[in-house]
Amino acid sequence: MRQSPLPILALAVACAAQVPAALAAEPHPDAKGFYEDFLQGLDKDRWYVSDGWSNGDWQDCEWSGRAVQVRGGILSLFHIPAPADHDAPALCGEVQTKAFMQYGTFEARIRTPRQSGMNASVFTYAGPVHGSPHDEIDIEILTRDPGTMTMNTYVAGKPHNGDKVSADPSFEDDFRIVGFRWAPEGITWYLDGQEVHRTDPDSTLPNHPQKLYMSFWSTATLTDWMGRPAPQDGPLEYQVDWVAYTPLDASCLFEGSVTCEAD
């Protein structure tokens, strides 16, 4: 796999820097597990919406609440192109949990568009802004090729354990269920309930509590990795049907979880 050249969304650090520090310290009920189907909208007790900044020069859009919507039980993270008639950035969407979680299974049912130069992700992250080393576990769909799922980790800011797997049908053609199980002894990634990658027994692993993020963003500089920007007629939409977290000592908190198969 081609490792990402920068800590993905750890770079959301810039964003997290605007989250009250108390969020990093307060215990939260979601750390005991949750299943979110968005049928009642976006639970503001669970989710923080990134708004009003970008992560750095490599990101050519700005996080905006305008790019985050819930309709008909679907969370939509949009990429809204920059207006042609005045100087303003493109807008992009990200949500992050208020809870920090350590070990367990993270799952989401997602669908992405096809567009070069963009990244649709489900990942966990904690870093210096939270008073933590930079730890991260990634699932990324580089939407220039929505038929591929990319997996990766960062430990103390350095990449480890990268791989990628083909997805057929692609994330553009249908919703797919992605996930990973994070345990002290290793991490296993899943696609539609099937194991597709796991860390080696002697791998360097993240071990600090992390927040769960979902984001959709673009670049004009990381083109070797994400592809060159392509013309865009209007907003593009990354959809999340549901997302869930099951602690390591629990299983089958909802029907269809990969943890039910382990029972």
C-alpha positions in Angstrom: 0.0 0.0 0.0 1.0 3.6 -0.5 1.1 5.1 3.0 -0.5 8.5 3.4 2.3 11.2 3.5 0.6 13.0 6.5 -1.2 11.9 9.6 -4.7 11.9 8.2 -7.1 13.8 10.4 -4.8 13.8 13.1 -4.4 16.8 11.2 -7.9 17.4 12.3 -5.8 18.5 15.2 -6.2 22.0 14.0 -9.9 21.4 14.2 -9.8 19.6 17.6 -7.8 22.6 18.9 -11.1 24.5 18.8 -12.9 21.8 20.8 -13.1 22.7 24.6 -10.3 20.9 26.4 -12.9 19.5 28.9 -14.2 17.2 26.2 -10.9 15.3 26.3 -11.1 14.8 30.1 -14.8 14.2 30.8 -16.1 10.6 30.8 -18.9 10.0 28.4 -21.7 7.4 28.3 -20.8 6.5 24.7 -17.5 4.9 25.9 -19.7 2.0 27.0 -20.9 1.5 23.4 -23.4 2.9 21.0 -25.3 2.3 17.8 -26.3 5.4 15.8 -28.7 5.1 12.9 -29.4 8.9 12.6 -33.2 8.3 12.5 -33.6 11.0 15.1 -31.2 13.4 13.5 -27.7 14.2 14.7 -27.3 13.6 18.4 -25.4 16.7 19.6 -24.7 15.0 22.9 -22.7 12.4 21.0 -21.3 14.3 18.0 -19.3 17.5 17.6 -19.5 19.1 14.1 -16.2 20.5 12.9 -16.8 24.1 11.7 -14.8 27.1 10.6 -11.2 25.9 10.0 -9.1 23.6 7.9 -6.3 21.2 9.0 -3.5 22.8 7.0 -2.3 23.9 3.6 -2.7 20.3 2.2 -6.5 20.6 2.7 -8.1 23.0 0.2 -11.6 23.1 1.8 -12.8 24.4 5.1 -14.8 22.3 7.6 -18.3 23.7 7.8 -21.6 22.8 9.5 -23.2 23.6 6.2 -21.6 20.5 4.8 -23.1 18.2 7.5 -26.7 17.2 7.1 -29.0 14.3 8.3 -32.0 13.4 6.1 -34.1 10.3 6.2 -31.8 8.5 8.6 -28.6 9.2 6.5 -25.7 11.3 7.7 -24.4 13.2 4.7 -21.0 14.8 4.6 -20.7 17.1 1.6 -18.0 18.7 -0.4 -19.3 22.0 -1.7 -17.2 23.6 -4.4 -15.9 27.1 -4.0 -18.1 29.8 -5.5 -16.7 31.2 -8.8 -17.8 34.7 -8.2 -15.9 35.6 -5.0 -12.9 34.6 -2.9 -14.2 31.8 -0.6 -13.0 28.2 0.0 -14.7 25.0 -0.8 -16.6 23.6 2.2 -16.3 20.0 3.5 -17.9 18.0 6.3 -16.6 16.2 9.4 -18.1 14.9 12.6 -16.3 13.5 15.7 -17.5 11.9 18.9 -17.3 13.7 22.1 -16.3 10.4 23.8 -12.8 8.9 23.8 -12.8 5.1 23.4 -10.0 2.6 24.1 -10.2 -0.8 22.4 -13.3 -2.3 20.9 -15.0 -2.7 17.5 -15.8 0.3 15.3 -18.3 -0.3 12.4 -20.1 1.9 9.8 -22.2 1.4 6.7 -21.0 4.0 4.1 -21.3 5.0 0.5 -19.0 7.5 -1.4 -19.0 9.3 -4.7 -16.3 9.0 -7.3 -14.1 12.1 -7.5 -10.3 12.5 -7.8 -8.5 14.4 -5.1 -10.9 13.5 -2.2 -10.9 11.3 0.9 -13.9 9.8 2.6 -12.9 8.3 6.0 -13.9 6.5 9.2 -11.1 6.7 11.7 -10.1 7.1 15.3 -7.6 9.7 16.5 -6.0 11.3 19.5 -3.0 13.7 19.6 -1.2 16.5 21.4 -4.2 18.7 21.4 -5.9 16.1 23.6 -2.8 15.8 25.8 -2.0 12.5 24.1 0.6 11.1 21.7 -0.6 10.9 18.1 -2.4 7.6 17.8 -4.7 6.8 14.9 -6.5 3.9 13.2 -7.8 4.5 9.6 -10.2 3.4 7.1 -10.1 5.6 4.0 -11.7 5.6 0.6 -9.7 7.7 -1.8 -12.6 8.5 -4.0 -10.6 8.6 -7.2 -10.9 4.8 -6.8 -14.0 4.0 -4.7 -13.4 0.3 -5.5 -10.5 0.2 -3.0 -10.5 0.5 0.9 -7.2 1.7 2.5 -6.2 0.8 6.1 -3.5 2.3 8.2 -2.4 3.2 11.7 -0.2 5.9 13.3 1.7 5.4 16.5 3.5 8.4 18.0 2.9 10.1 14.7 4.5 7.4 12.5 2.6 5.2 10.0 2.4 1.5 10.5 0.3 -1.5 9.4 -0.8 -0.2 6.1 -2.7 -2.2 3.4 -5.5 -1.9 0.9 -8.3 -4.2 -0.4 -10.5 -4.2 -3.4 -14.3 -3.6 -2.9 -16.8 -5.1 -5.4 -19.3 -3.6 -5.7 -17.5 -0.4 -5.2 -18.3 2.2 -2.5 -19.7 4.3 -5.3 -22.2 1.6 -6.4 -23.6 0.5 -3.1 -23.4 0.9 0.7 -20.6 -1.2 2.2 -20.0 -2.1 5.9 -16.5 -1.2 7.1 -15.0 -1.8 10.5 -12.0 -2.7 12.7 -11.5 -4.4 16.0 -8.9 -2.8 18.1 -7.4 -4.9 20.9 -4.2 -4.6 22.9 -2.7 -7.6 21.0 -3.7 -6.4 17.5 -6.1 -4.8 15.0 -8.3 -6.6 12.5 -10.1 -4.8 9.7 -13.4 -5.9 8.1 -15.4 -5.3 4.9 -19.0 -6.5 5.0 -18.2 -8.7 8.0 -15.2 -10.5 6.4 -11.7 -10.1 7.7 -9.5 -8.3 5.1 -6.4 -7.3 7.0 -4.8 -7.7 10.4 -1.7 -6.5 12.1 1.3 -8.8 12.5 2.0 -10.3 15.9 5.0 -8.0 16.5 3.4 -4.8 15.1 3.7 -1.4 16.7 0.1 -0.6 17.9 -1.8 2.5 19.1 -2.8 2.2 22.8 -4.2 5.5 23.8 -8.0 6.4 24.0 -9.2 8.0 20.8 -12.2 9.8 19.4 -14.1 8.5 16.4 -14.2 10.7 13.3 -15.9 10.6 9.9 -14.9 13.1 7.3 -14.9 14.1 3.6 -12.2 16.4 2.4 -10.1 17.5 -0.6 -6.6 18.4 -1.5 -4.8 20.3 -4.3 -1.3 19.3 -3.1 -1.3 15.6 -2.1 -2.0 14.6 -5.7 0.3 11.7 -5.9 -1.7 10.1 -3.1 -5.3 11.3 -3.6 -5.2 12.2 -7.3 -5.5 15.6 -9.0 -8.6 17.7 -8.4 -11.3 17.2 -11.1 -14.0 19.6 -12.3 -17.0 19.6 -10.0 -20.4 20.8 -11.1 -22.0 20.8 -7.6 -21.9 19.3 -4.1 -20.6 15.7 -3.7 -22.0 13.6 -0.9 -20.4 10.9 1.3 -23.3 9.0 3.1 -23.2 7.2 6.4 -26.2 5.0 7.1 -25.2 4.0 10.6 -22.1 3.8 12.8 -21.4 1.9 16.0 -18.9 1.2 18.7 -18.8 -2.0 20.7 -16.3 -2.1 23.7 -13.9 -5.0 23.8 -15.7 -6.7 26.7 -19.1 -6.6 24.9 -20.6 -8.2 21.8 -23.6 -8.1 19.5 -25.0 -4.8 20.8 -26.9 -4.5 17.5 -28.1 -7.0 14.9 -25.5 -7.4 12.1 -22.4 -6.4 14.1 -19.3 -8.3 13.2 -19.0 -9.0 17.0 -22.1 -11.2 16.8 -20.2 -13.6 14.6 -17.6 -14.0 17.3 -20.2 -15.3 19.8 
